[in-house]
């Protein structure tokens, strides 16, 4: 979708505003990132600028809806993503619940990595996993996390999550 927006913008600005490809690309980037001033454009250029800005909002909303509100499918999608890991690596991806009085409760993601060797890939909020959680984020009691590591590492995390 983004490629189609870029192509439409470059072609449109080249034709409507008689811009070079370089200038048309710059105007397209400006329109898609809401940083353009269309006051010098023709009526067609202003319309194109507005359409690109609205289309970029639509793409953002679509992406947000499709990647953050998939409910129970999120765990399945994460597992599908990691199925391409080499089999000989022995890496496992597992959802684990952190008990109220767990040793992991209040521990930072980075501390979990340092202590167990596992990577906290995501933290579950409601029915969806939140990705890109900072390394200094603390894990909450009664929350669920998606961790990746070897089987012995995962077992260690499970043990720590129950205590």
NUZA-88286 format. One record per residue: z, x, y of N, C-alpha, C, CB in turn; residue in one letter. Coordinates in steps of 0.1 Angstrom, whole numbers, padded with zeros to 4 digits, always signed. Each point is the difference from the previous one (the first is absolute). Glycine has a CB too. Layout:
BEGIN
ZXYZXYZXYZXYA ...
END
This chain:
BEGIN
+0000+0008-0012+0000-0008+0012+0000+0009+0013+0012-0018-0013X -0004+0028+0012+0001+0009+0012-0014+0007+0002+0025+0004-0004X -0031+0000-0006-0014+0006+0001-0010-0010+0006+0005+0015-0020X -0004-0028+0016-0009-0010+0005+0003-0002+0015-0001-0011-0022X +0014+0011+0026+0003-0001+0014-0005+0012+0008+0021-0013-0006X -0019+0025+0001-0005+0012+0007-0016-0001+0001+0020+0013-0008X -0027-0016-0002-0014-0001+0000-0005-0011+0010-0001+0008-0024X +0008-0019+0024-0004-0011+0009+0003+0004+0015+0005-0017-0018X +0006+0024+0020+0003+0004+0014-0010+0011+0004+0024-0005-0004X -0027+0015-0004-0009+0010+0004-0014-0005+0003+0014+0017-0013X -0019-0025+0004-0013-0006+0002+0000-0009+0012-0004+0001-0025X +0014-0010+0026+0001-0009+0011+0001+0007+0014+0011-0016-0015X -0002+0026+0016+0001+0007+0013-0013+0008+0003+0025+0001-0003X -0031+0004-0007-0012+0008+0002-0011-0009+0005+0006+0015-0018X -0007-0027+0013-0011-0010+0004+0004-0007+0013-0006-0003-0024X +0018-0003+0025+0004-0008+0012+0002+0009+0012+0010-0017-0015X -0004+0029+0014+0004+0008+0011-0009+0012+0001+0023-0008-0002X -0033+0010-0006-0009+0012+0000+0008+0013+0000-0017-0014+0012X +0027+0014-0021+0009+0012-0002-0006+0009-0010+0020-0013+0007X -0016+0026-0006-0003+0010-0010+0009-0004-0012-0007+0019+0016X +0004-0014-0028+0008-0002-0012+0014+0004+0002-0020+0003-0014X +0022+0009+0021+0013+0005+0003+0008-0009+0009-0009+0023-0003X +0003-0028+0013+0007-0009+0010+0003-0013-0007-0012+0011+0019X +0002-0016-0027+0002-0013-0007+0012+0001-0010-0025-0005+0002X +0026+0017-0009+0011+0002-0009+0013+0000+0008-0015+0014-0015X +0015-0007+0026+0013+0000+0008+0003-0014+0005-0005+0024+0007X -0004-0032-0003+0003-0013+0005+0004-0009-0012-0017+0003+0018X +0012-0001-0030+0004-0007-0011+0015+0003-0004-0024+0000-0008X +0027+0013+0008+0014+0004-0003+0009-0006+0010-0008+0021-0010X +0004-0021+0023+0008-0006+0011+0002-0015-0002-0008+0018+0015X -0002-0025-0019+0001-0014-0002+0009-0003-0012-0023-0003+0010X +0021+0010-0021+0008-0002-0012+0015+0003+0001-0021+0004-0013X +0024+0005+0023+0014+0004+0002+0006-0006+0012-0005+0021-0011X -0002-0031+0017+0005-0007+0012+0002+0009+0012+0010-0017-0016X -0018+0027+0017+0002+0009+0012-0012+0001+0009+0016+0013-0014X -0024-0023+0013-0013+0000+0008+0002-0008+0012-0013+0003-0021X +0005+0000+0031-0002-0007+0012-0014-0005+0000+0018+0013+0013X -0021-0025-0014-0014-0005-0001-0006-0004+0013+0005-0007-0023X +0002+0010+0034-0005-0004+0013-0014+0005+0004+0024-0001+0007X -0028+0012-0012-0013+0006+0003-0011-0005-0009+0012+0019+0009X -0008-0027-0019-0010-0005-0010-0008-0012+0005+0015+0009-0018X -0027-0011+0012-0007-0012+0002+0007-0011-0007-0022+0013+0002X +0017-0025+0000+0006-0012-0006+0000+0001-0015-0007-0014+0019X -0004+0019-0025-0001+0002-0014+0010+0011-0005-0024-0007+0001X +0025+0018+0007+0009+0011-0003+0015-0005+0000-0016+0016+0009X +0019-0025+0001+0014-0005+0001+0003-0009-0012-0001+0001+0025X -0009-0009-0029+0001-0009-0012+0002+0009-0013-0014-0018+0011X +0006+0028-0012+0002+0009-0012+0013+0007+0000-0025+0004+0000X +0030+0001+0012+0013+0006+0001+0011-0010-0005-0009+0015+0019X +0008-0027-0014+0010-0010-0004-0001-0004-0015-0001-0009+0023X -0011+0008-0028-0001-0003-0014+0005+0011-0009-0020-0014+0006X +0018+0027-0002+0005+0011-0008+0015+0000+0000-0021+0013+0005X +0027-0015+0007+0015-0001+0001+0006-0011-0008-0002+0010+0023X -0004-0021-0023+0005-0012-0008-0002+0003-0015-0006-0016+0019X -0006+0022-0022-0002+0003-0014+0010+0011-0006-0025-0006+0004X +0028+0016+0005+0010+0009-0005+0014-0006-0002-0013+0018+0012X +0016-0028-0004+0013-0007-0002-0001-0007-0013+0003-0003+0025X -0015-0004-0028-0001-0007-0013+0001+0010-0012-0015-0017+0012X +0009+0029-0011+0001+0009-0011+0015+0005-0002-0024+0008+0005X +0031-0006+0006+0014+0004-0001+0008-0011-0006-0002+0014+0020X +0000-0026-0016+0008-0012-0006-0004-0001-0015+0001-0012+0022X -0014+0013-0025-0004-0001-0014+0007+0011-0008-0022-0010+0007X +0021+0022-0002+0006+0012-0008+0015-0002-0002-0017+0015+0009X +0024-0020+0002+0014-0002-0001+0003-0011-0010+0003+0007+0024X -0010-0018-0024+0002-0011-0009-0003+0004-0015-0005-0016+0019X -0005+0024-0021-0003+0004-0013+0008+0012-0006-0023-0008+0005X +0029+0016+0003+0008+0011-0005+0015-0001+0001-0020+0013+0006X +0024-0024+0001+0015-0001+0002+0005-0013-0005-0002+0015+0020X -0006-0025-0023+0005-0013-0004-0006-0004-0013+0004-0006+0024X -0004+0014-0033-0006-0003-0013+0011-0004-0010-0018+0016+0004X +0030-0017+0000+0011-0005-0009+0001+0008-0013-0003-0022+0010X +0003+0015-0021+0002+0006-0013-0011+0009-0004+0013-0019-0006X -0025+0018+0012-0011+0009-0003+0002+0014+0004-0015-0020+0001X +0024+0022+0009+0001+0014+0005+0004+0010-0010+0007-0010+0021X +0002+0007-0030+0004+0009-0010-0012+0003-0009+0024-0008+0001X -0031-0002-0005-0012+0002-0008-0010+0009+0007+0004-0023-0010X -0007+0020+0023-0009+0009+0007+0004+0014+0001-0006-0020+0014X +0019+0022-0012+0005+0014+0001-0002+0007-0014+0017-0007+0018X -0014+0000-0029-0002+0005-0013-0015+0003-0002+0020-0012-0009X -0029+0004+0013-0014+0002-0001-0004+0012+0007-0004-0024-0003X +0009+0026+0015-0003+0012+0008+0003+0013-0007+0004-0014+0021X +0008+0014-0027+0005+0012-0006-0005+0002-0015+0020-0001+0015X -0028-0008-0020-0005+0002-0013-0010+0011-0001+0004-0024-0004X -0008+0029+0015-0010+0011+0000+0007+0014+0000-0016-0015+0013X +0029+0015-0013+0007+0013-0002-0003+0006-0013+0018-0008+0015X -0020+0021-0016-0003+0006-0013+0011-0003-0010-0012+0019+0012X +0008-0022-0024+0009-0004-0011+0009+0011-0004-0017-0016-0008X +0012+0029+0009+0009+0011-0004+0011+0003+0010-0020+0009-0012X +0019-0015+0024+0011+0002+0010+0013-0007-0005-0017+0002+0018X +0015-0013-0026+0012-0007-0005+0007-0007+0011+0002+0017-0017X -0009-0021+0028+0007-0007+0011+0001-0015-0003-0009+0017+0016X +0020-0023-0012+0003-0014-0002+0003-0006+0013+0009+0004-0023X -0014-0016+0025+0003-0008+0012+0009-0012-0004-0022+0007+0011X +0033-0009-0005+0009-0010-0004+0008-0006+0011+0002+0011-0022X +0000-0024+0021+0008-0007+0010+0014+0000-0005-0019-0015+0007X +0029+0019+0002+0014+0001-0004+0008-0007+0011-0004+0022-0012X +0014-0030+0007+0010-0006+0009+0012+0009+0002-0008-0023-0008X +0012+0024+0021+0011+0008+0003+0013-0009+0000-0015+0016+0014X +0024-0014-0022+0012-0008-0001+0009+0002+0012+0000+0002-0025X +0009-0012+0028+0008+0000+0012+0008+0012+0001+0001-0024-0002X +0005+0029-0009+0009+0012+0001-0007+0013-0006+0020-0015-0001X -0033+0015+0002-0008+0011-0005+0002+0012+0008-0017-0016-0009X +0015+0028+0002+0000+0013+0007-0012+0001+0010+0012+0010-0019X -0023-0018+0015-0012+0001+0009+0001-0008+0012-0013+0003-0020X +0023-0013+0020+0001-0009+0012+0005+0009+0012+0006-0020-0015X -0014+0019+0026+0003+0008+0012-0006+0014-0001+0021-0013+0002X -0027+0017-0013-0006+0013-0001-0014+0000+0007+0013+0005-0022X -0017+0005+0028-0013+0001+0006-0011+0003-0011+0010+0008+0022X -0022-0013-0019-0011+0003-0009-0001+0014-0003-0012-0019+0009X +0013+0028+0000-0001+0014-0002+0011+0005-0009-0011+0003+0022X +0023-0008-0021+0011+0004-0009-0003-0004-0014+0016-0002+0019X -0022-0010-0021-0003-0004-0014-0010+0010-0006+0004-0025+0007X -0014+0029+0001-0010+0010-0004+0007+0013-0004-0018-0011+0014X +0027+0015-0005+0007+0013-0003+0009+0000-0012-0001+0004+0025X +0008-0016-0027+0009-0001-0010-0006-0002-0014+0016-0009+0017X -0027+0000-0017-0005-0004-0013-0015+0005-0003+0015-0020+0002X -0021+0024+0009-0014+0004-0002-0010-0012+0001+0008+0019-0013X -0003-0031+0015-0009-0011+0000-0004-0003+0015+0010-0010-0021X -0021+0004+0023-0004-0004+0013+0001-0015+0002-0016+0019+0000X +0023-0023+0010+0001-0015+0003-0012-0003+0007+0025+0000+0002X -0034-0007-0008-0013-0004+0005+0000-0011+0010-0010+0008-0021X +0019-0018+0018+0001-0012+0009+0013-0007-0002-0024-0003-0002X +0028-0005+0012+0012-0008-0001-0004-0014+0001+0014+0018+0011X -0008-0027-0020-0004-0014+0000+0007-0007+0011-0005+0001-0025X -0002-0008+0033+0005-0009+0010-0005-0014-0003+0001+0018+0018X +0008-0027-0022-0005-0014-0005-0008+0002-0012+0000-0008+0024X -0012+0003-0024-0009+0001-0012-0010+0011+0001+0003-0024-0003X -0003+0032+0014-0010+0010+0002+0007+0014+0001-0016-0017+0011X +0008+0027-0015+0005+0014+0002-0004+0005+0013-0001+0004-0024X +0011+0002+0031-0003+0007+0013-0003+0014-0004+0015-0015+0014X -0028+0019-0011-0004+0014-0002+0003+0009+0012-0018-0009-0015X +0016+0021+0014+0002+0010+0012+0014-0001+0006-0024-0002+0004X +0034+0000-0013+0013+0000+0005+0004+0015+0003+0006-0021-0013X +0000+0024+0025+0003+0014+0003+0010+0006-0010-0004-0006+0025X +0003+0019-0026+0008+0008-0009+0015-0001+0004-0019+0015-0005X +0022-0018+0017+0014+0000+0004+0006-0015-0001-0004+0020+0015X -0004-0029-0019+0004-0014-0002+0010-0001-0011-0022-0009+0008X +0033+0002-0006+0010-0002-0010-0003-0012-0009+0017+0011+0015X -0014-0009-0028-0002-0011-0010+0012-0010+0001-0014+0016-0015X +0011-0028+0015+0010-0011+0001+0004-0005-0014-0009-0006+0023X +0022+0003-0023+0005-0006-0012-0007-0013-0003+0023+0010+0004X -0025-0013-0017-0007-0012-0005-0014-0001+0004+0022-0012+0001X -0028+0023+0003-0014+0000+0003-0008+0006-0012+0005+0003+0025X -0018-0005-0025-0008+0005-0010-0009+0011+0005+0000-0022-0012X -0003+0033+0005-0008+0010+0004-0011+0003-0011+0019+0010+0013X -0030-0005-0009-0011+0004-0009+0001+0016+0000-0015-0021+0004X +0018+0026-0016+0002+0015-0001-0011+0005-0009+0025-0002+0004X -0028+0015-0002-0010+0007-0009+0006+0013-0004-0020-0011+0011X +0019+0014-0023+0005+0013-0006-0003+0001-0014+0018+0001+0017X -0013+0009-0024-0001+0001-0014+0010-0009-0007-0007+0024+0002X +0006-0027-0014+0008-0009-0007+0015+0004+0001-0019-0006-0016X +0022+0019+0013+0015+0003+0002+0005-0001+0014-0004+0016-0019X -0005-0014+0029+0004-0002+0014+0003-0014+0003-0013+0020+0006X +0004-0029-0011+0002-0014+0002+0013-0005-0007-0025-0003+0001X +0028+0008-0013+0012-0004-0007+0012+0004+0009-0011+0002-0023X +0011+0010+0029+0011+0004+0008+0001-0009+0012-0004+0024-0007X -0007-0028+0013+0001-0009+0012+0006-0014-0005-0020+0012+0011X +0015-0016-0022+0006-0013-0005+0015+0001-0002-0022-0005-0011X +0026+0016+0005+0015+0002-0002+0007+0000+0013-0005+0013-0021X +0000-0006+0031+0006+0001+0013+0000-0013+0007-0007+0024+0002X -0003-0032-0004-0002-0013+0006+0010-0010-0005-0024+0004+0004X +0029-0002-0016+0010-0010-0006+0014+0003+0003-0016-0003-0018X +0020+0016+0021+0013+0004+0002+0006-0005+0013-0005+0020-0013X 
END
